């Protein structure tokens, strides 16, 4: 008998990931920021998580700062950014429309 496999659910962004992705929506080329509104660097693990899920992609390498992850929003990332918030377990949020904080 063939084993039935359930389709894997698509990963859902945390509220923090969604806010980060939303910042690229109004930017030329959908560039994602390197720094937050307070001038602090965006955490590299947050950027890498978005890249791993296909929501962001490396845009180019900065020869003066090769450690910077210069990225832009993908089409999938834009779709996730405009959707309602669905949080992962332990994120502390609930399903609700999202707004930039």
DODRENRO-715278 format. One record per residue: x, y negated, z of N, C-alpha, C in turn; residue number from 1; residue in three letters. Coordinates in Angstrom, 2 decimals. Atoms other than C-alpha are relative to their C-alpha. Layout:
+---------+---------+---------+---------+---------+---------+---------+---------+---------+-----+--------+
:      nu :      nv :      nw :     cau :     cav :     caw :      cu :      cv :      cw : num : residu :
+---------+---------+---------+---------+---------+---------+---------+---------+---------+-----+--------+
:       X :       Y :       Z :       X :       Y :       Z :       X :       Y :       Z : NUM :    ALA :
...
+---------+---------+---------+---------+---------+---------+---------+---------+---------+-----+--------+
This chain:
+---------+---------+---------+---------+---------+---------+---------+---------+---------+-----+--------+
:      nu :      nv :      nw :     cau :     cav :     caw :      cu :      cv :      cw : num : residu :
+---------+---------+---------+---------+---------+---------+---------+---------+---------+-----+--------+
:    0.84 :    1.18 :    0.00 :    0.00 :    0.00 :    0.00 :    0.88 :   -1.24 :    0.00 :   1 :    UNK :
:   -0.79 :    1.23 :    0.10 :    1.35 :   -3.42 :   -0.94 :   -0.26 :   -0.88 :    1.21 :   2 :    UNK :
:    0.10 :    0.88 :   -1.16 :    2.04 :   -5.78 :    1.89 :   -0.47 :   -1.38 :   -0.44 :   3 :    UNK :
:    0.51 :    1.34 :    0.33 :   -0.01 :   -8.99 :    1.76 :    0.77 :   -1.02 :    0.82 :   4 :    UNK :
:   -0.69 :    1.08 :   -0.72 :    1.89 :  -12.08 :    2.62 :   -0.85 :   -1.25 :   -0.08 :   5 :    UNK :
:    0.73 :    1.26 :   -0.06 :    0.24 :  -15.26 :    3.71 :    0.86 :   -1.08 :   -0.63 :   6 :    UNK :
:   -0.80 :    1.11 :    0.53 :    1.28 :  -18.38 :    1.80 :    0.53 :   -0.84 :    1.17 :   7 :    UNK :
:   -0.60 :    0.82 :   -1.06 :    3.65 :  -20.43 :    3.90 :   -0.58 :   -1.40 :   -0.05 :   8 :    UNK :
:    0.53 :    1.37 :    0.01 :    2.12 :  -23.71 :    4.98 :    1.11 :   -0.99 :   -0.34 :   9 :    UNK :
:   -0.97 :    1.03 :    0.33 :    3.82 :  -26.80 :    3.62 :    0.41 :   -0.70 :    1.29 :  10 :    UNK :
:   -0.42 :    0.70 :   -1.22 :    5.93 :  -28.53 :    6.25 :   -0.67 :   -1.36 :    0.10 :  11 :    UNK :
:    0.64 :    1.28 :   -0.25 :    4.23 :  -31.51 :    7.79 :    0.99 :   -0.91 :    0.73 :  12 :    UNK :
:   -0.96 :    0.90 :   -0.64 :    6.21 :  -34.58 :    8.81 :   -0.43 :   -0.39 :    1.41 :  13 :    UNK :
:    0.30 :    0.60 :   -1.30 :    6.45 :  -35.85 :   12.33 :   -0.40 :   -1.45 :   -0.25 :  14 :    UNK :
:    0.36 :    1.42 :    0.14 :    5.16 :  -39.36 :   12.94 :    1.24 :   -0.82 :   -0.33 :  15 :    UNK :
:   -1.24 :    0.74 :    0.26 :    8.78 :  -40.59 :   12.95 :    0.45 :    0.18 :   -1.45 :  16 :    UNK :
:   -0.38 :   -0.25 :    1.40 :    9.54 :  -38.93 :    9.59 :   -0.93 :   -0.76 :   -0.95 :  17 :    UNK :
:    0.94 :    0.69 :    0.87 :    6.37 :  -40.35 :    8.06 :    0.26 :   -1.51 :    0.00 :  18 :    UNK :
:   -0.30 :    1.44 :   -0.06 :    7.19 :  -43.89 :    9.28 :    1.24 :   -0.32 :   -0.83 :  19 :    UNK :
:   -1.22 :    0.20 :    0.78 :   10.67 :  -43.55 :    7.77 :   -0.31 :    0.06 :   -1.50 :  20 :    UNK :
:    0.34 :   -0.15 :    1.41 :    9.26 :  -42.35 :    4.43 :   -0.83 :   -1.18 :   -0.50 :  21 :    UNK :
:    0.84 :    1.12 :    0.41 :    6.70 :  -45.17 :    4.35 :    0.83 :   -1.25 :   -0.30 :  22 :    UNK :
:   -0.84 :    1.18 :    0.24 :    9.52 :  -47.72 :    4.44 :    0.52 :   -0.06 :   -1.43 :  23 :    UNK :
:   -0.47 :   -0.01 :    1.37 :   10.55 :  -46.65 :    0.93 :   -1.07 :   -0.34 :   -1.02 :  24 :    UNK :
:    1.09 :    0.20 :    0.96 :    7.13 :  -47.19 :   -0.65 :    0.07 :   -1.33 :   -0.72 :  25 :    UNK :
:    0.00 :    1.32 :    0.63 :    7.54 :  -50.91 :   -1.31 :    1.36 :   -0.48 :   -0.47 :  26 :    UNK :
:   -1.36 :    0.39 :    0.37 :   11.25 :  -50.92 :   -2.10 :    0.30 :    0.29 :   -1.47 :  27 :    UNK :
:   -0.42 :   -0.29 :    1.38 :   12.79 :  -51.17 :   -5.58 :    0.67 :    1.37 :   -0.06 :  28 :    UNK :
:   -0.55 :   -1.35 :    0.13 :   13.59 :  -47.64 :   -6.70 :   -0.39 :    0.91 :    1.13 :  29 :    UNK :
:    0.45 :   -0.74 :   -1.19 :   11.84 :  -46.42 :   -3.52 :    1.17 :    0.35 :    0.92 :  30 :    UNK :
:   -1.17 :   -0.20 :   -0.86 :   15.12 :  -46.81 :   -1.64 :   -0.44 :    0.07 :    1.46 :  31 :    UNK :
:    0.26 :   -0.15 :   -1.43 :   14.99 :  -45.61 :    1.95 :    1.05 :   -0.78 :    0.78 :  32 :    UNK :
:   -0.93 :    0.85 :   -0.74 :   16.58 :  -47.80 :    4.61 :    1.10 :    0.79 :    0.71 :  33 :    UNK :
:   -1.09 :   -0.56 :   -0.79 :   19.90 :  -47.10 :    6.28 :   -0.10 :   -0.44 :    1.46 :  34 :    UNK :
:    0.12 :    0.57 :   -1.34 :   18.96 :  -49.21 :    9.29 :   -1.47 :   -0.26 :    0.31 :  35 :    UNK :
:    1.38 :    0.24 :   -0.39 :   15.74 :  -49.58 :   11.27 :   -0.26 :   -1.50 :    0.17 :  36 :    UNK :
:    0.39 :    1.40 :   -0.14 :   13.90 :  -52.82 :   12.04 :    0.83 :   -0.73 :    1.05 :  37 :    UNK :
:   -0.84 :    0.60 :   -1.04 :   16.20 :  -53.41 :   15.04 :    1.47 :   -0.05 :   -0.40 :  38 :    UNK :
:   -1.38 :    0.03 :    0.48 :   19.36 :  -53.09 :   12.92 :    0.82 :    1.21 :    0.42 :  39 :    UNK :
:   -0.70 :   -1.21 :   -0.41 :   20.22 :  -49.65 :   14.32 :   -0.01 :    1.00 :   -1.16 :  40 :    UNK :
:   -0.02 :   -0.99 :    1.08 :   21.31 :  -46.87 :   11.93 :   -1.13 :    1.02 :    0.16 :  41 :    UNK :
:    0.99 :   -1.08 :   -0.01 :   18.58 :  -44.41 :   10.99 :    0.79 :    1.28 :    0.28 :  42 :    UNK :
:   -0.70 :   -1.23 :   -0.39 :   19.52 :  -41.05 :   12.51 :    0.23 :    0.91 :   -1.22 :  43 :    UNK :
:   -0.36 :   -0.86 :    1.14 :   21.32 :  -38.79 :   10.02 :   -0.83 :    1.28 :   -0.01 :  44 :    UNK :
:    0.79 :   -1.24 :   -0.03 :   19.37 :  -35.73 :   11.21 :   -1.41 :   -0.23 :   -0.53 :  45 :    UNK :
:    1.32 :    0.34 :    0.53 :   16.09 :  -37.48 :   10.37 :    0.07 :   -0.07 :   -1.52 :  46 :    UNK :
:   -0.17 :    0.10 :    1.46 :   17.35 :  -38.30 :    6.86 :    0.22 :    1.38 :   -0.61 :  47 :    UNK :
:   -0.28 :   -1.35 :    0.52 :   18.70 :  -34.77 :    6.36 :   -1.24 :    0.88 :    0.02 :  48 :    UNK :
:    1.25 :   -0.77 :   -0.06 :   15.37 :  -33.25 :    7.47 :   -0.90 :   -0.37 :   -1.17 :  49 :    UNK :
:    0.83 :    0.45 :    1.13 :   13.55 :  -35.35 :    4.85 :    0.57 :    0.49 :   -1.32 :  50 :    UNK :
:   -0.63 :   -0.53 :    1.22 :   16.06 :  -34.30 :    2.18 :   -0.28 :    1.49 :   -0.13 :  51 :    UNK :
:    0.20 :   -1.45 :    0.02 :   15.73 :  -30.62 :    3.14 :   -1.43 :    0.38 :   -0.39 :  52 :    UNK :
:    1.41 :   -0.28 :    0.31 :   11.94 :  -30.79 :    2.77 :   -0.41 :   -0.55 :   -1.36 :  53 :    UNK :
:    0.29 :    0.51 :    1.34 :   12.16 :  -32.49 :   -0.64 :   -0.72 :   -1.33 :   -0.01 :  54 :    UNK :
:    0.68 :    1.29 :   -0.08 :   10.72 :  -35.80 :    0.57 :    0.92 :   -1.15 :   -0.36 :  55 :    UNK :
:   -1.01 :    1.01 :    0.33 :   13.94 :  -37.74 :   -0.05 :    1.11 :    0.70 :   -0.78 :  56 :    UNK :
:   -1.14 :   -0.56 :    0.73 :   16.93 :  -37.27 :   -2.32 :    1.15 :   -0.99 :    0.06 :  57 :    UNK :
:   -1.18 :    0.87 :    0.05 :   20.47 :  -38.57 :   -2.35 :   -0.07 :   -0.82 :   -1.27 :  58 :    UNK :
:    0.06 :    0.87 :    1.16 :   20.61 :  -41.54 :   -4.66 :    1.39 :   -0.18 :   -0.59 :  59 :    UNK :
:   -1.40 :    0.12 :    0.43 :   24.32 :  -42.23 :   -4.85 :    0.88 :   -0.01 :    1.23 :  60 :    UNK :
:   -0.97 :    0.06 :   -1.09 :   27.44 :  -42.08 :   -2.75 :    0.63 :   -1.38 :    0.01 :  61 :    UNK :
:   -0.63 :    1.31 :   -0.16 :   28.84 :  -45.31 :   -1.39 :    1.49 :    0.24 :    0.23 :  62 :    UNK :
:   -1.43 :   -0.26 :   -0.17 :   32.63 :  -45.20 :   -1.93 :    0.61 :   -0.73 :    1.19 :  63 :    UNK :
:   -0.52 :    0.74 :   -1.15 :   33.16 :  -47.77 :    0.84 :   -0.47 :    0.60 :    1.33 :  64 :    UNK :
:    0.54 :   -0.64 :   -1.20 :   31.05 :  -45.79 :    3.34 :   -0.58 :    1.35 :   -0.39 :  65 :    UNK :
:    0.49 :   -1.29 :    0.50 :   30.85 :  -42.16 :    2.16 :   -0.87 :    0.76 :    0.99 :  66 :    UNK :
:    0.83 :   -0.70 :   -1.00 :   29.21 :  -41.04 :    5.43 :   -1.45 :   -0.47 :   -0.03 :  67 :    UNK :
:    1.37 :    0.51 :    0.08 :   26.11 :  -43.15 :    4.66 :   -0.81 :    0.87 :   -0.96 :  68 :    UNK :
:    0.91 :   -0.79 :    0.83 :   23.18 :  -41.18 :    3.27 :   -0.93 :   -0.96 :   -0.73 :  69 :    UNK :
:    0.81 :    0.92 :    0.80 :   21.88 :  -43.53 :    0.57 :   -1.00 :    0.85 :   -0.78 :  70 :    UNK :
:    1.03 :   -0.86 :    0.55 :   18.57 :  -41.98 :   -0.41 :   -1.17 :   -0.80 :   -0.53 :  71 :    UNK :
:    1.25 :    0.59 :    0.47 :   15.32 :  -42.68 :   -2.17 :   -1.11 :    1.03 :    0.19 :  72 :    UNK :
:    1.20 :   -0.80 :   -0.16 :   11.82 :  -41.36 :   -1.82 :   -0.27 :    0.80 :   -1.27 :  73 :    UNK :
:    0.40 :   -0.81 :    1.15 :   10.81 :  -38.48 :   -4.10 :   -1.51 :   -0.17 :   -0.19 :  74 :    UNK :
:    1.45 :    0.04 :    0.21 :    7.32 :  -38.15 :   -5.59 :   -0.72 :    0.74 :    1.13 :  75 :    UNK :
:    0.60 :   -0.74 :   -1.13 :    6.55 :  -35.52 :   -2.92 :    0.07 :   -0.82 :    1.28 :  76 :    UNK :
:   -0.15 :    0.84 :   -1.19 :    7.88 :  -37.88 :   -0.25 :   -0.99 :   -1.14 :    0.01 :  77 :    UNK :
:    0.98 :    1.09 :    0.08 :    5.65 :  -40.69 :   -1.49 :   -1.39 :    0.52 :    0.33 :  78 :    UNK :
:    1.30 :   -0.58 :   -0.30 :    2.62 :  -38.39 :   -1.34 :   -0.14 :    0.27 :    1.50 :  79 :    UNK :
:    0.01 :   -0.25 :   -1.44 :    3.52 :  -37.39 :    2.22 :   -0.12 :   -1.32 :    0.76 :  80 :    UNK :
:   -0.01 :    1.29 :   -0.69 :    4.09 :  -41.02 :    3.20 :   -1.38 :   -0.65 :    0.03 :  81 :    UNK :
:    1.32 :    0.65 :    0.04 :    0.59 :  -42.12 :    2.17 :   -1.10 :    0.86 :    0.60 :  82 :    UNK :
:    1.00 :   -0.89 :   -0.58 :   -1.20 :  -39.10 :    3.67 :   -0.23 :   -0.31 :    1.47 :  83 :    UNK :
:    0.26 :    0.15 :   -1.43 :   -2.70 :  -38.93 :    7.15 :    1.07 :    0.70 :    0.81 :  84 :    UNK :
:   -1.02 :   -0.61 :   -0.87 :   -0.43 :  -38.03 :   10.04 :   -0.48 :    1.36 :    0.45 :  85 :    UNK :
:    0.19 :   -1.32 :   -0.59 :   -0.28 :  -34.35 :   10.85 :    1.29 :    0.28 :    0.73 :  86 :    UNK :
:   -1.21 :   -0.12 :   -0.80 :    2.13 :  -33.85 :   13.65 :    0.33 :    1.46 :    0.25 :  87 :    UNK :
:   -0.43 :   -1.33 :   -0.40 :    4.15 :  -30.80 :   14.54 :   -0.25 :    0.16 :    1.47 :  88 :    UNK :
:    0.22 :   -0.29 :   -1.41 :    3.56 :  -29.10 :   17.85 :    1.10 :   -0.67 :    0.82 :  89 :    UNK :
:   -0.97 :    0.66 :   -0.87 :    5.23 :  -31.10 :   20.59 :    0.31 :   -1.41 :   -0.42 :  90 :    UNK :
:   -0.28 :    1.37 :    0.45 :    5.24 :  -34.36 :   18.62 :   -0.79 :   -1.03 :    0.80 :  91 :    UNK :
:    0.76 :    0.89 :   -0.86 :    2.64 :  -35.81 :   20.95 :   -1.07 :   -0.79 :   -0.70 :  92 :    UNK :
:    1.01 :    0.76 :    0.72 :    0.36 :  -37.17 :   18.23 :   -1.18 :    0.86 :   -0.33 :  93 :    UNK :
:    1.19 :   -0.72 :    0.46 :   -2.97 :  -36.17 :   16.79 :   -0.24 :   -0.38 :   -1.45 :  94 :    UNK :
:    0.32 :    0.33 :    1.39 :   -4.41 :  -36.13 :   13.30 :   -0.70 :   -1.34 :   -0.03 :  95 :    UNK :
:    0.58 :    1.33 :    0.12 :   -5.14 :  -39.72 :   12.43 :    0.66 :   -0.71 :   -1.16 :  96 :    UNK :
:   -0.68 :    0.77 :    1.06 :   -4.45 :  -42.21 :    9.65 :    1.23 :   -0.65 :    0.58 :  97 :    UNK :
:   -1.22 :    0.57 :   -0.52 :   -0.97 :  -43.54 :    9.95 :    0.11 :   -1.48 :   -0.35 :  98 :    UNK :
:   -0.31 :    1.41 :    0.25 :    0.22 :  -47.11 :   10.15 :    1.44 :   -0.23 :    0.39 :  99 :    UNK :
:   -1.39 :    0.31 :   -0.36 :    3.68 :  -48.55 :   10.21 :    0.01 :   -0.65 :    1.37 : 100 :    UNK :
:   -0.11 :    0.56 :   -1.35 :    4.72 :  -49.33 :   13.73 :    0.81 :   -1.26 :   -0.03 : 101 :    UNK :
+---------+---------+---------+---------+---------+---------+---------+---------+---------+-----+--------+
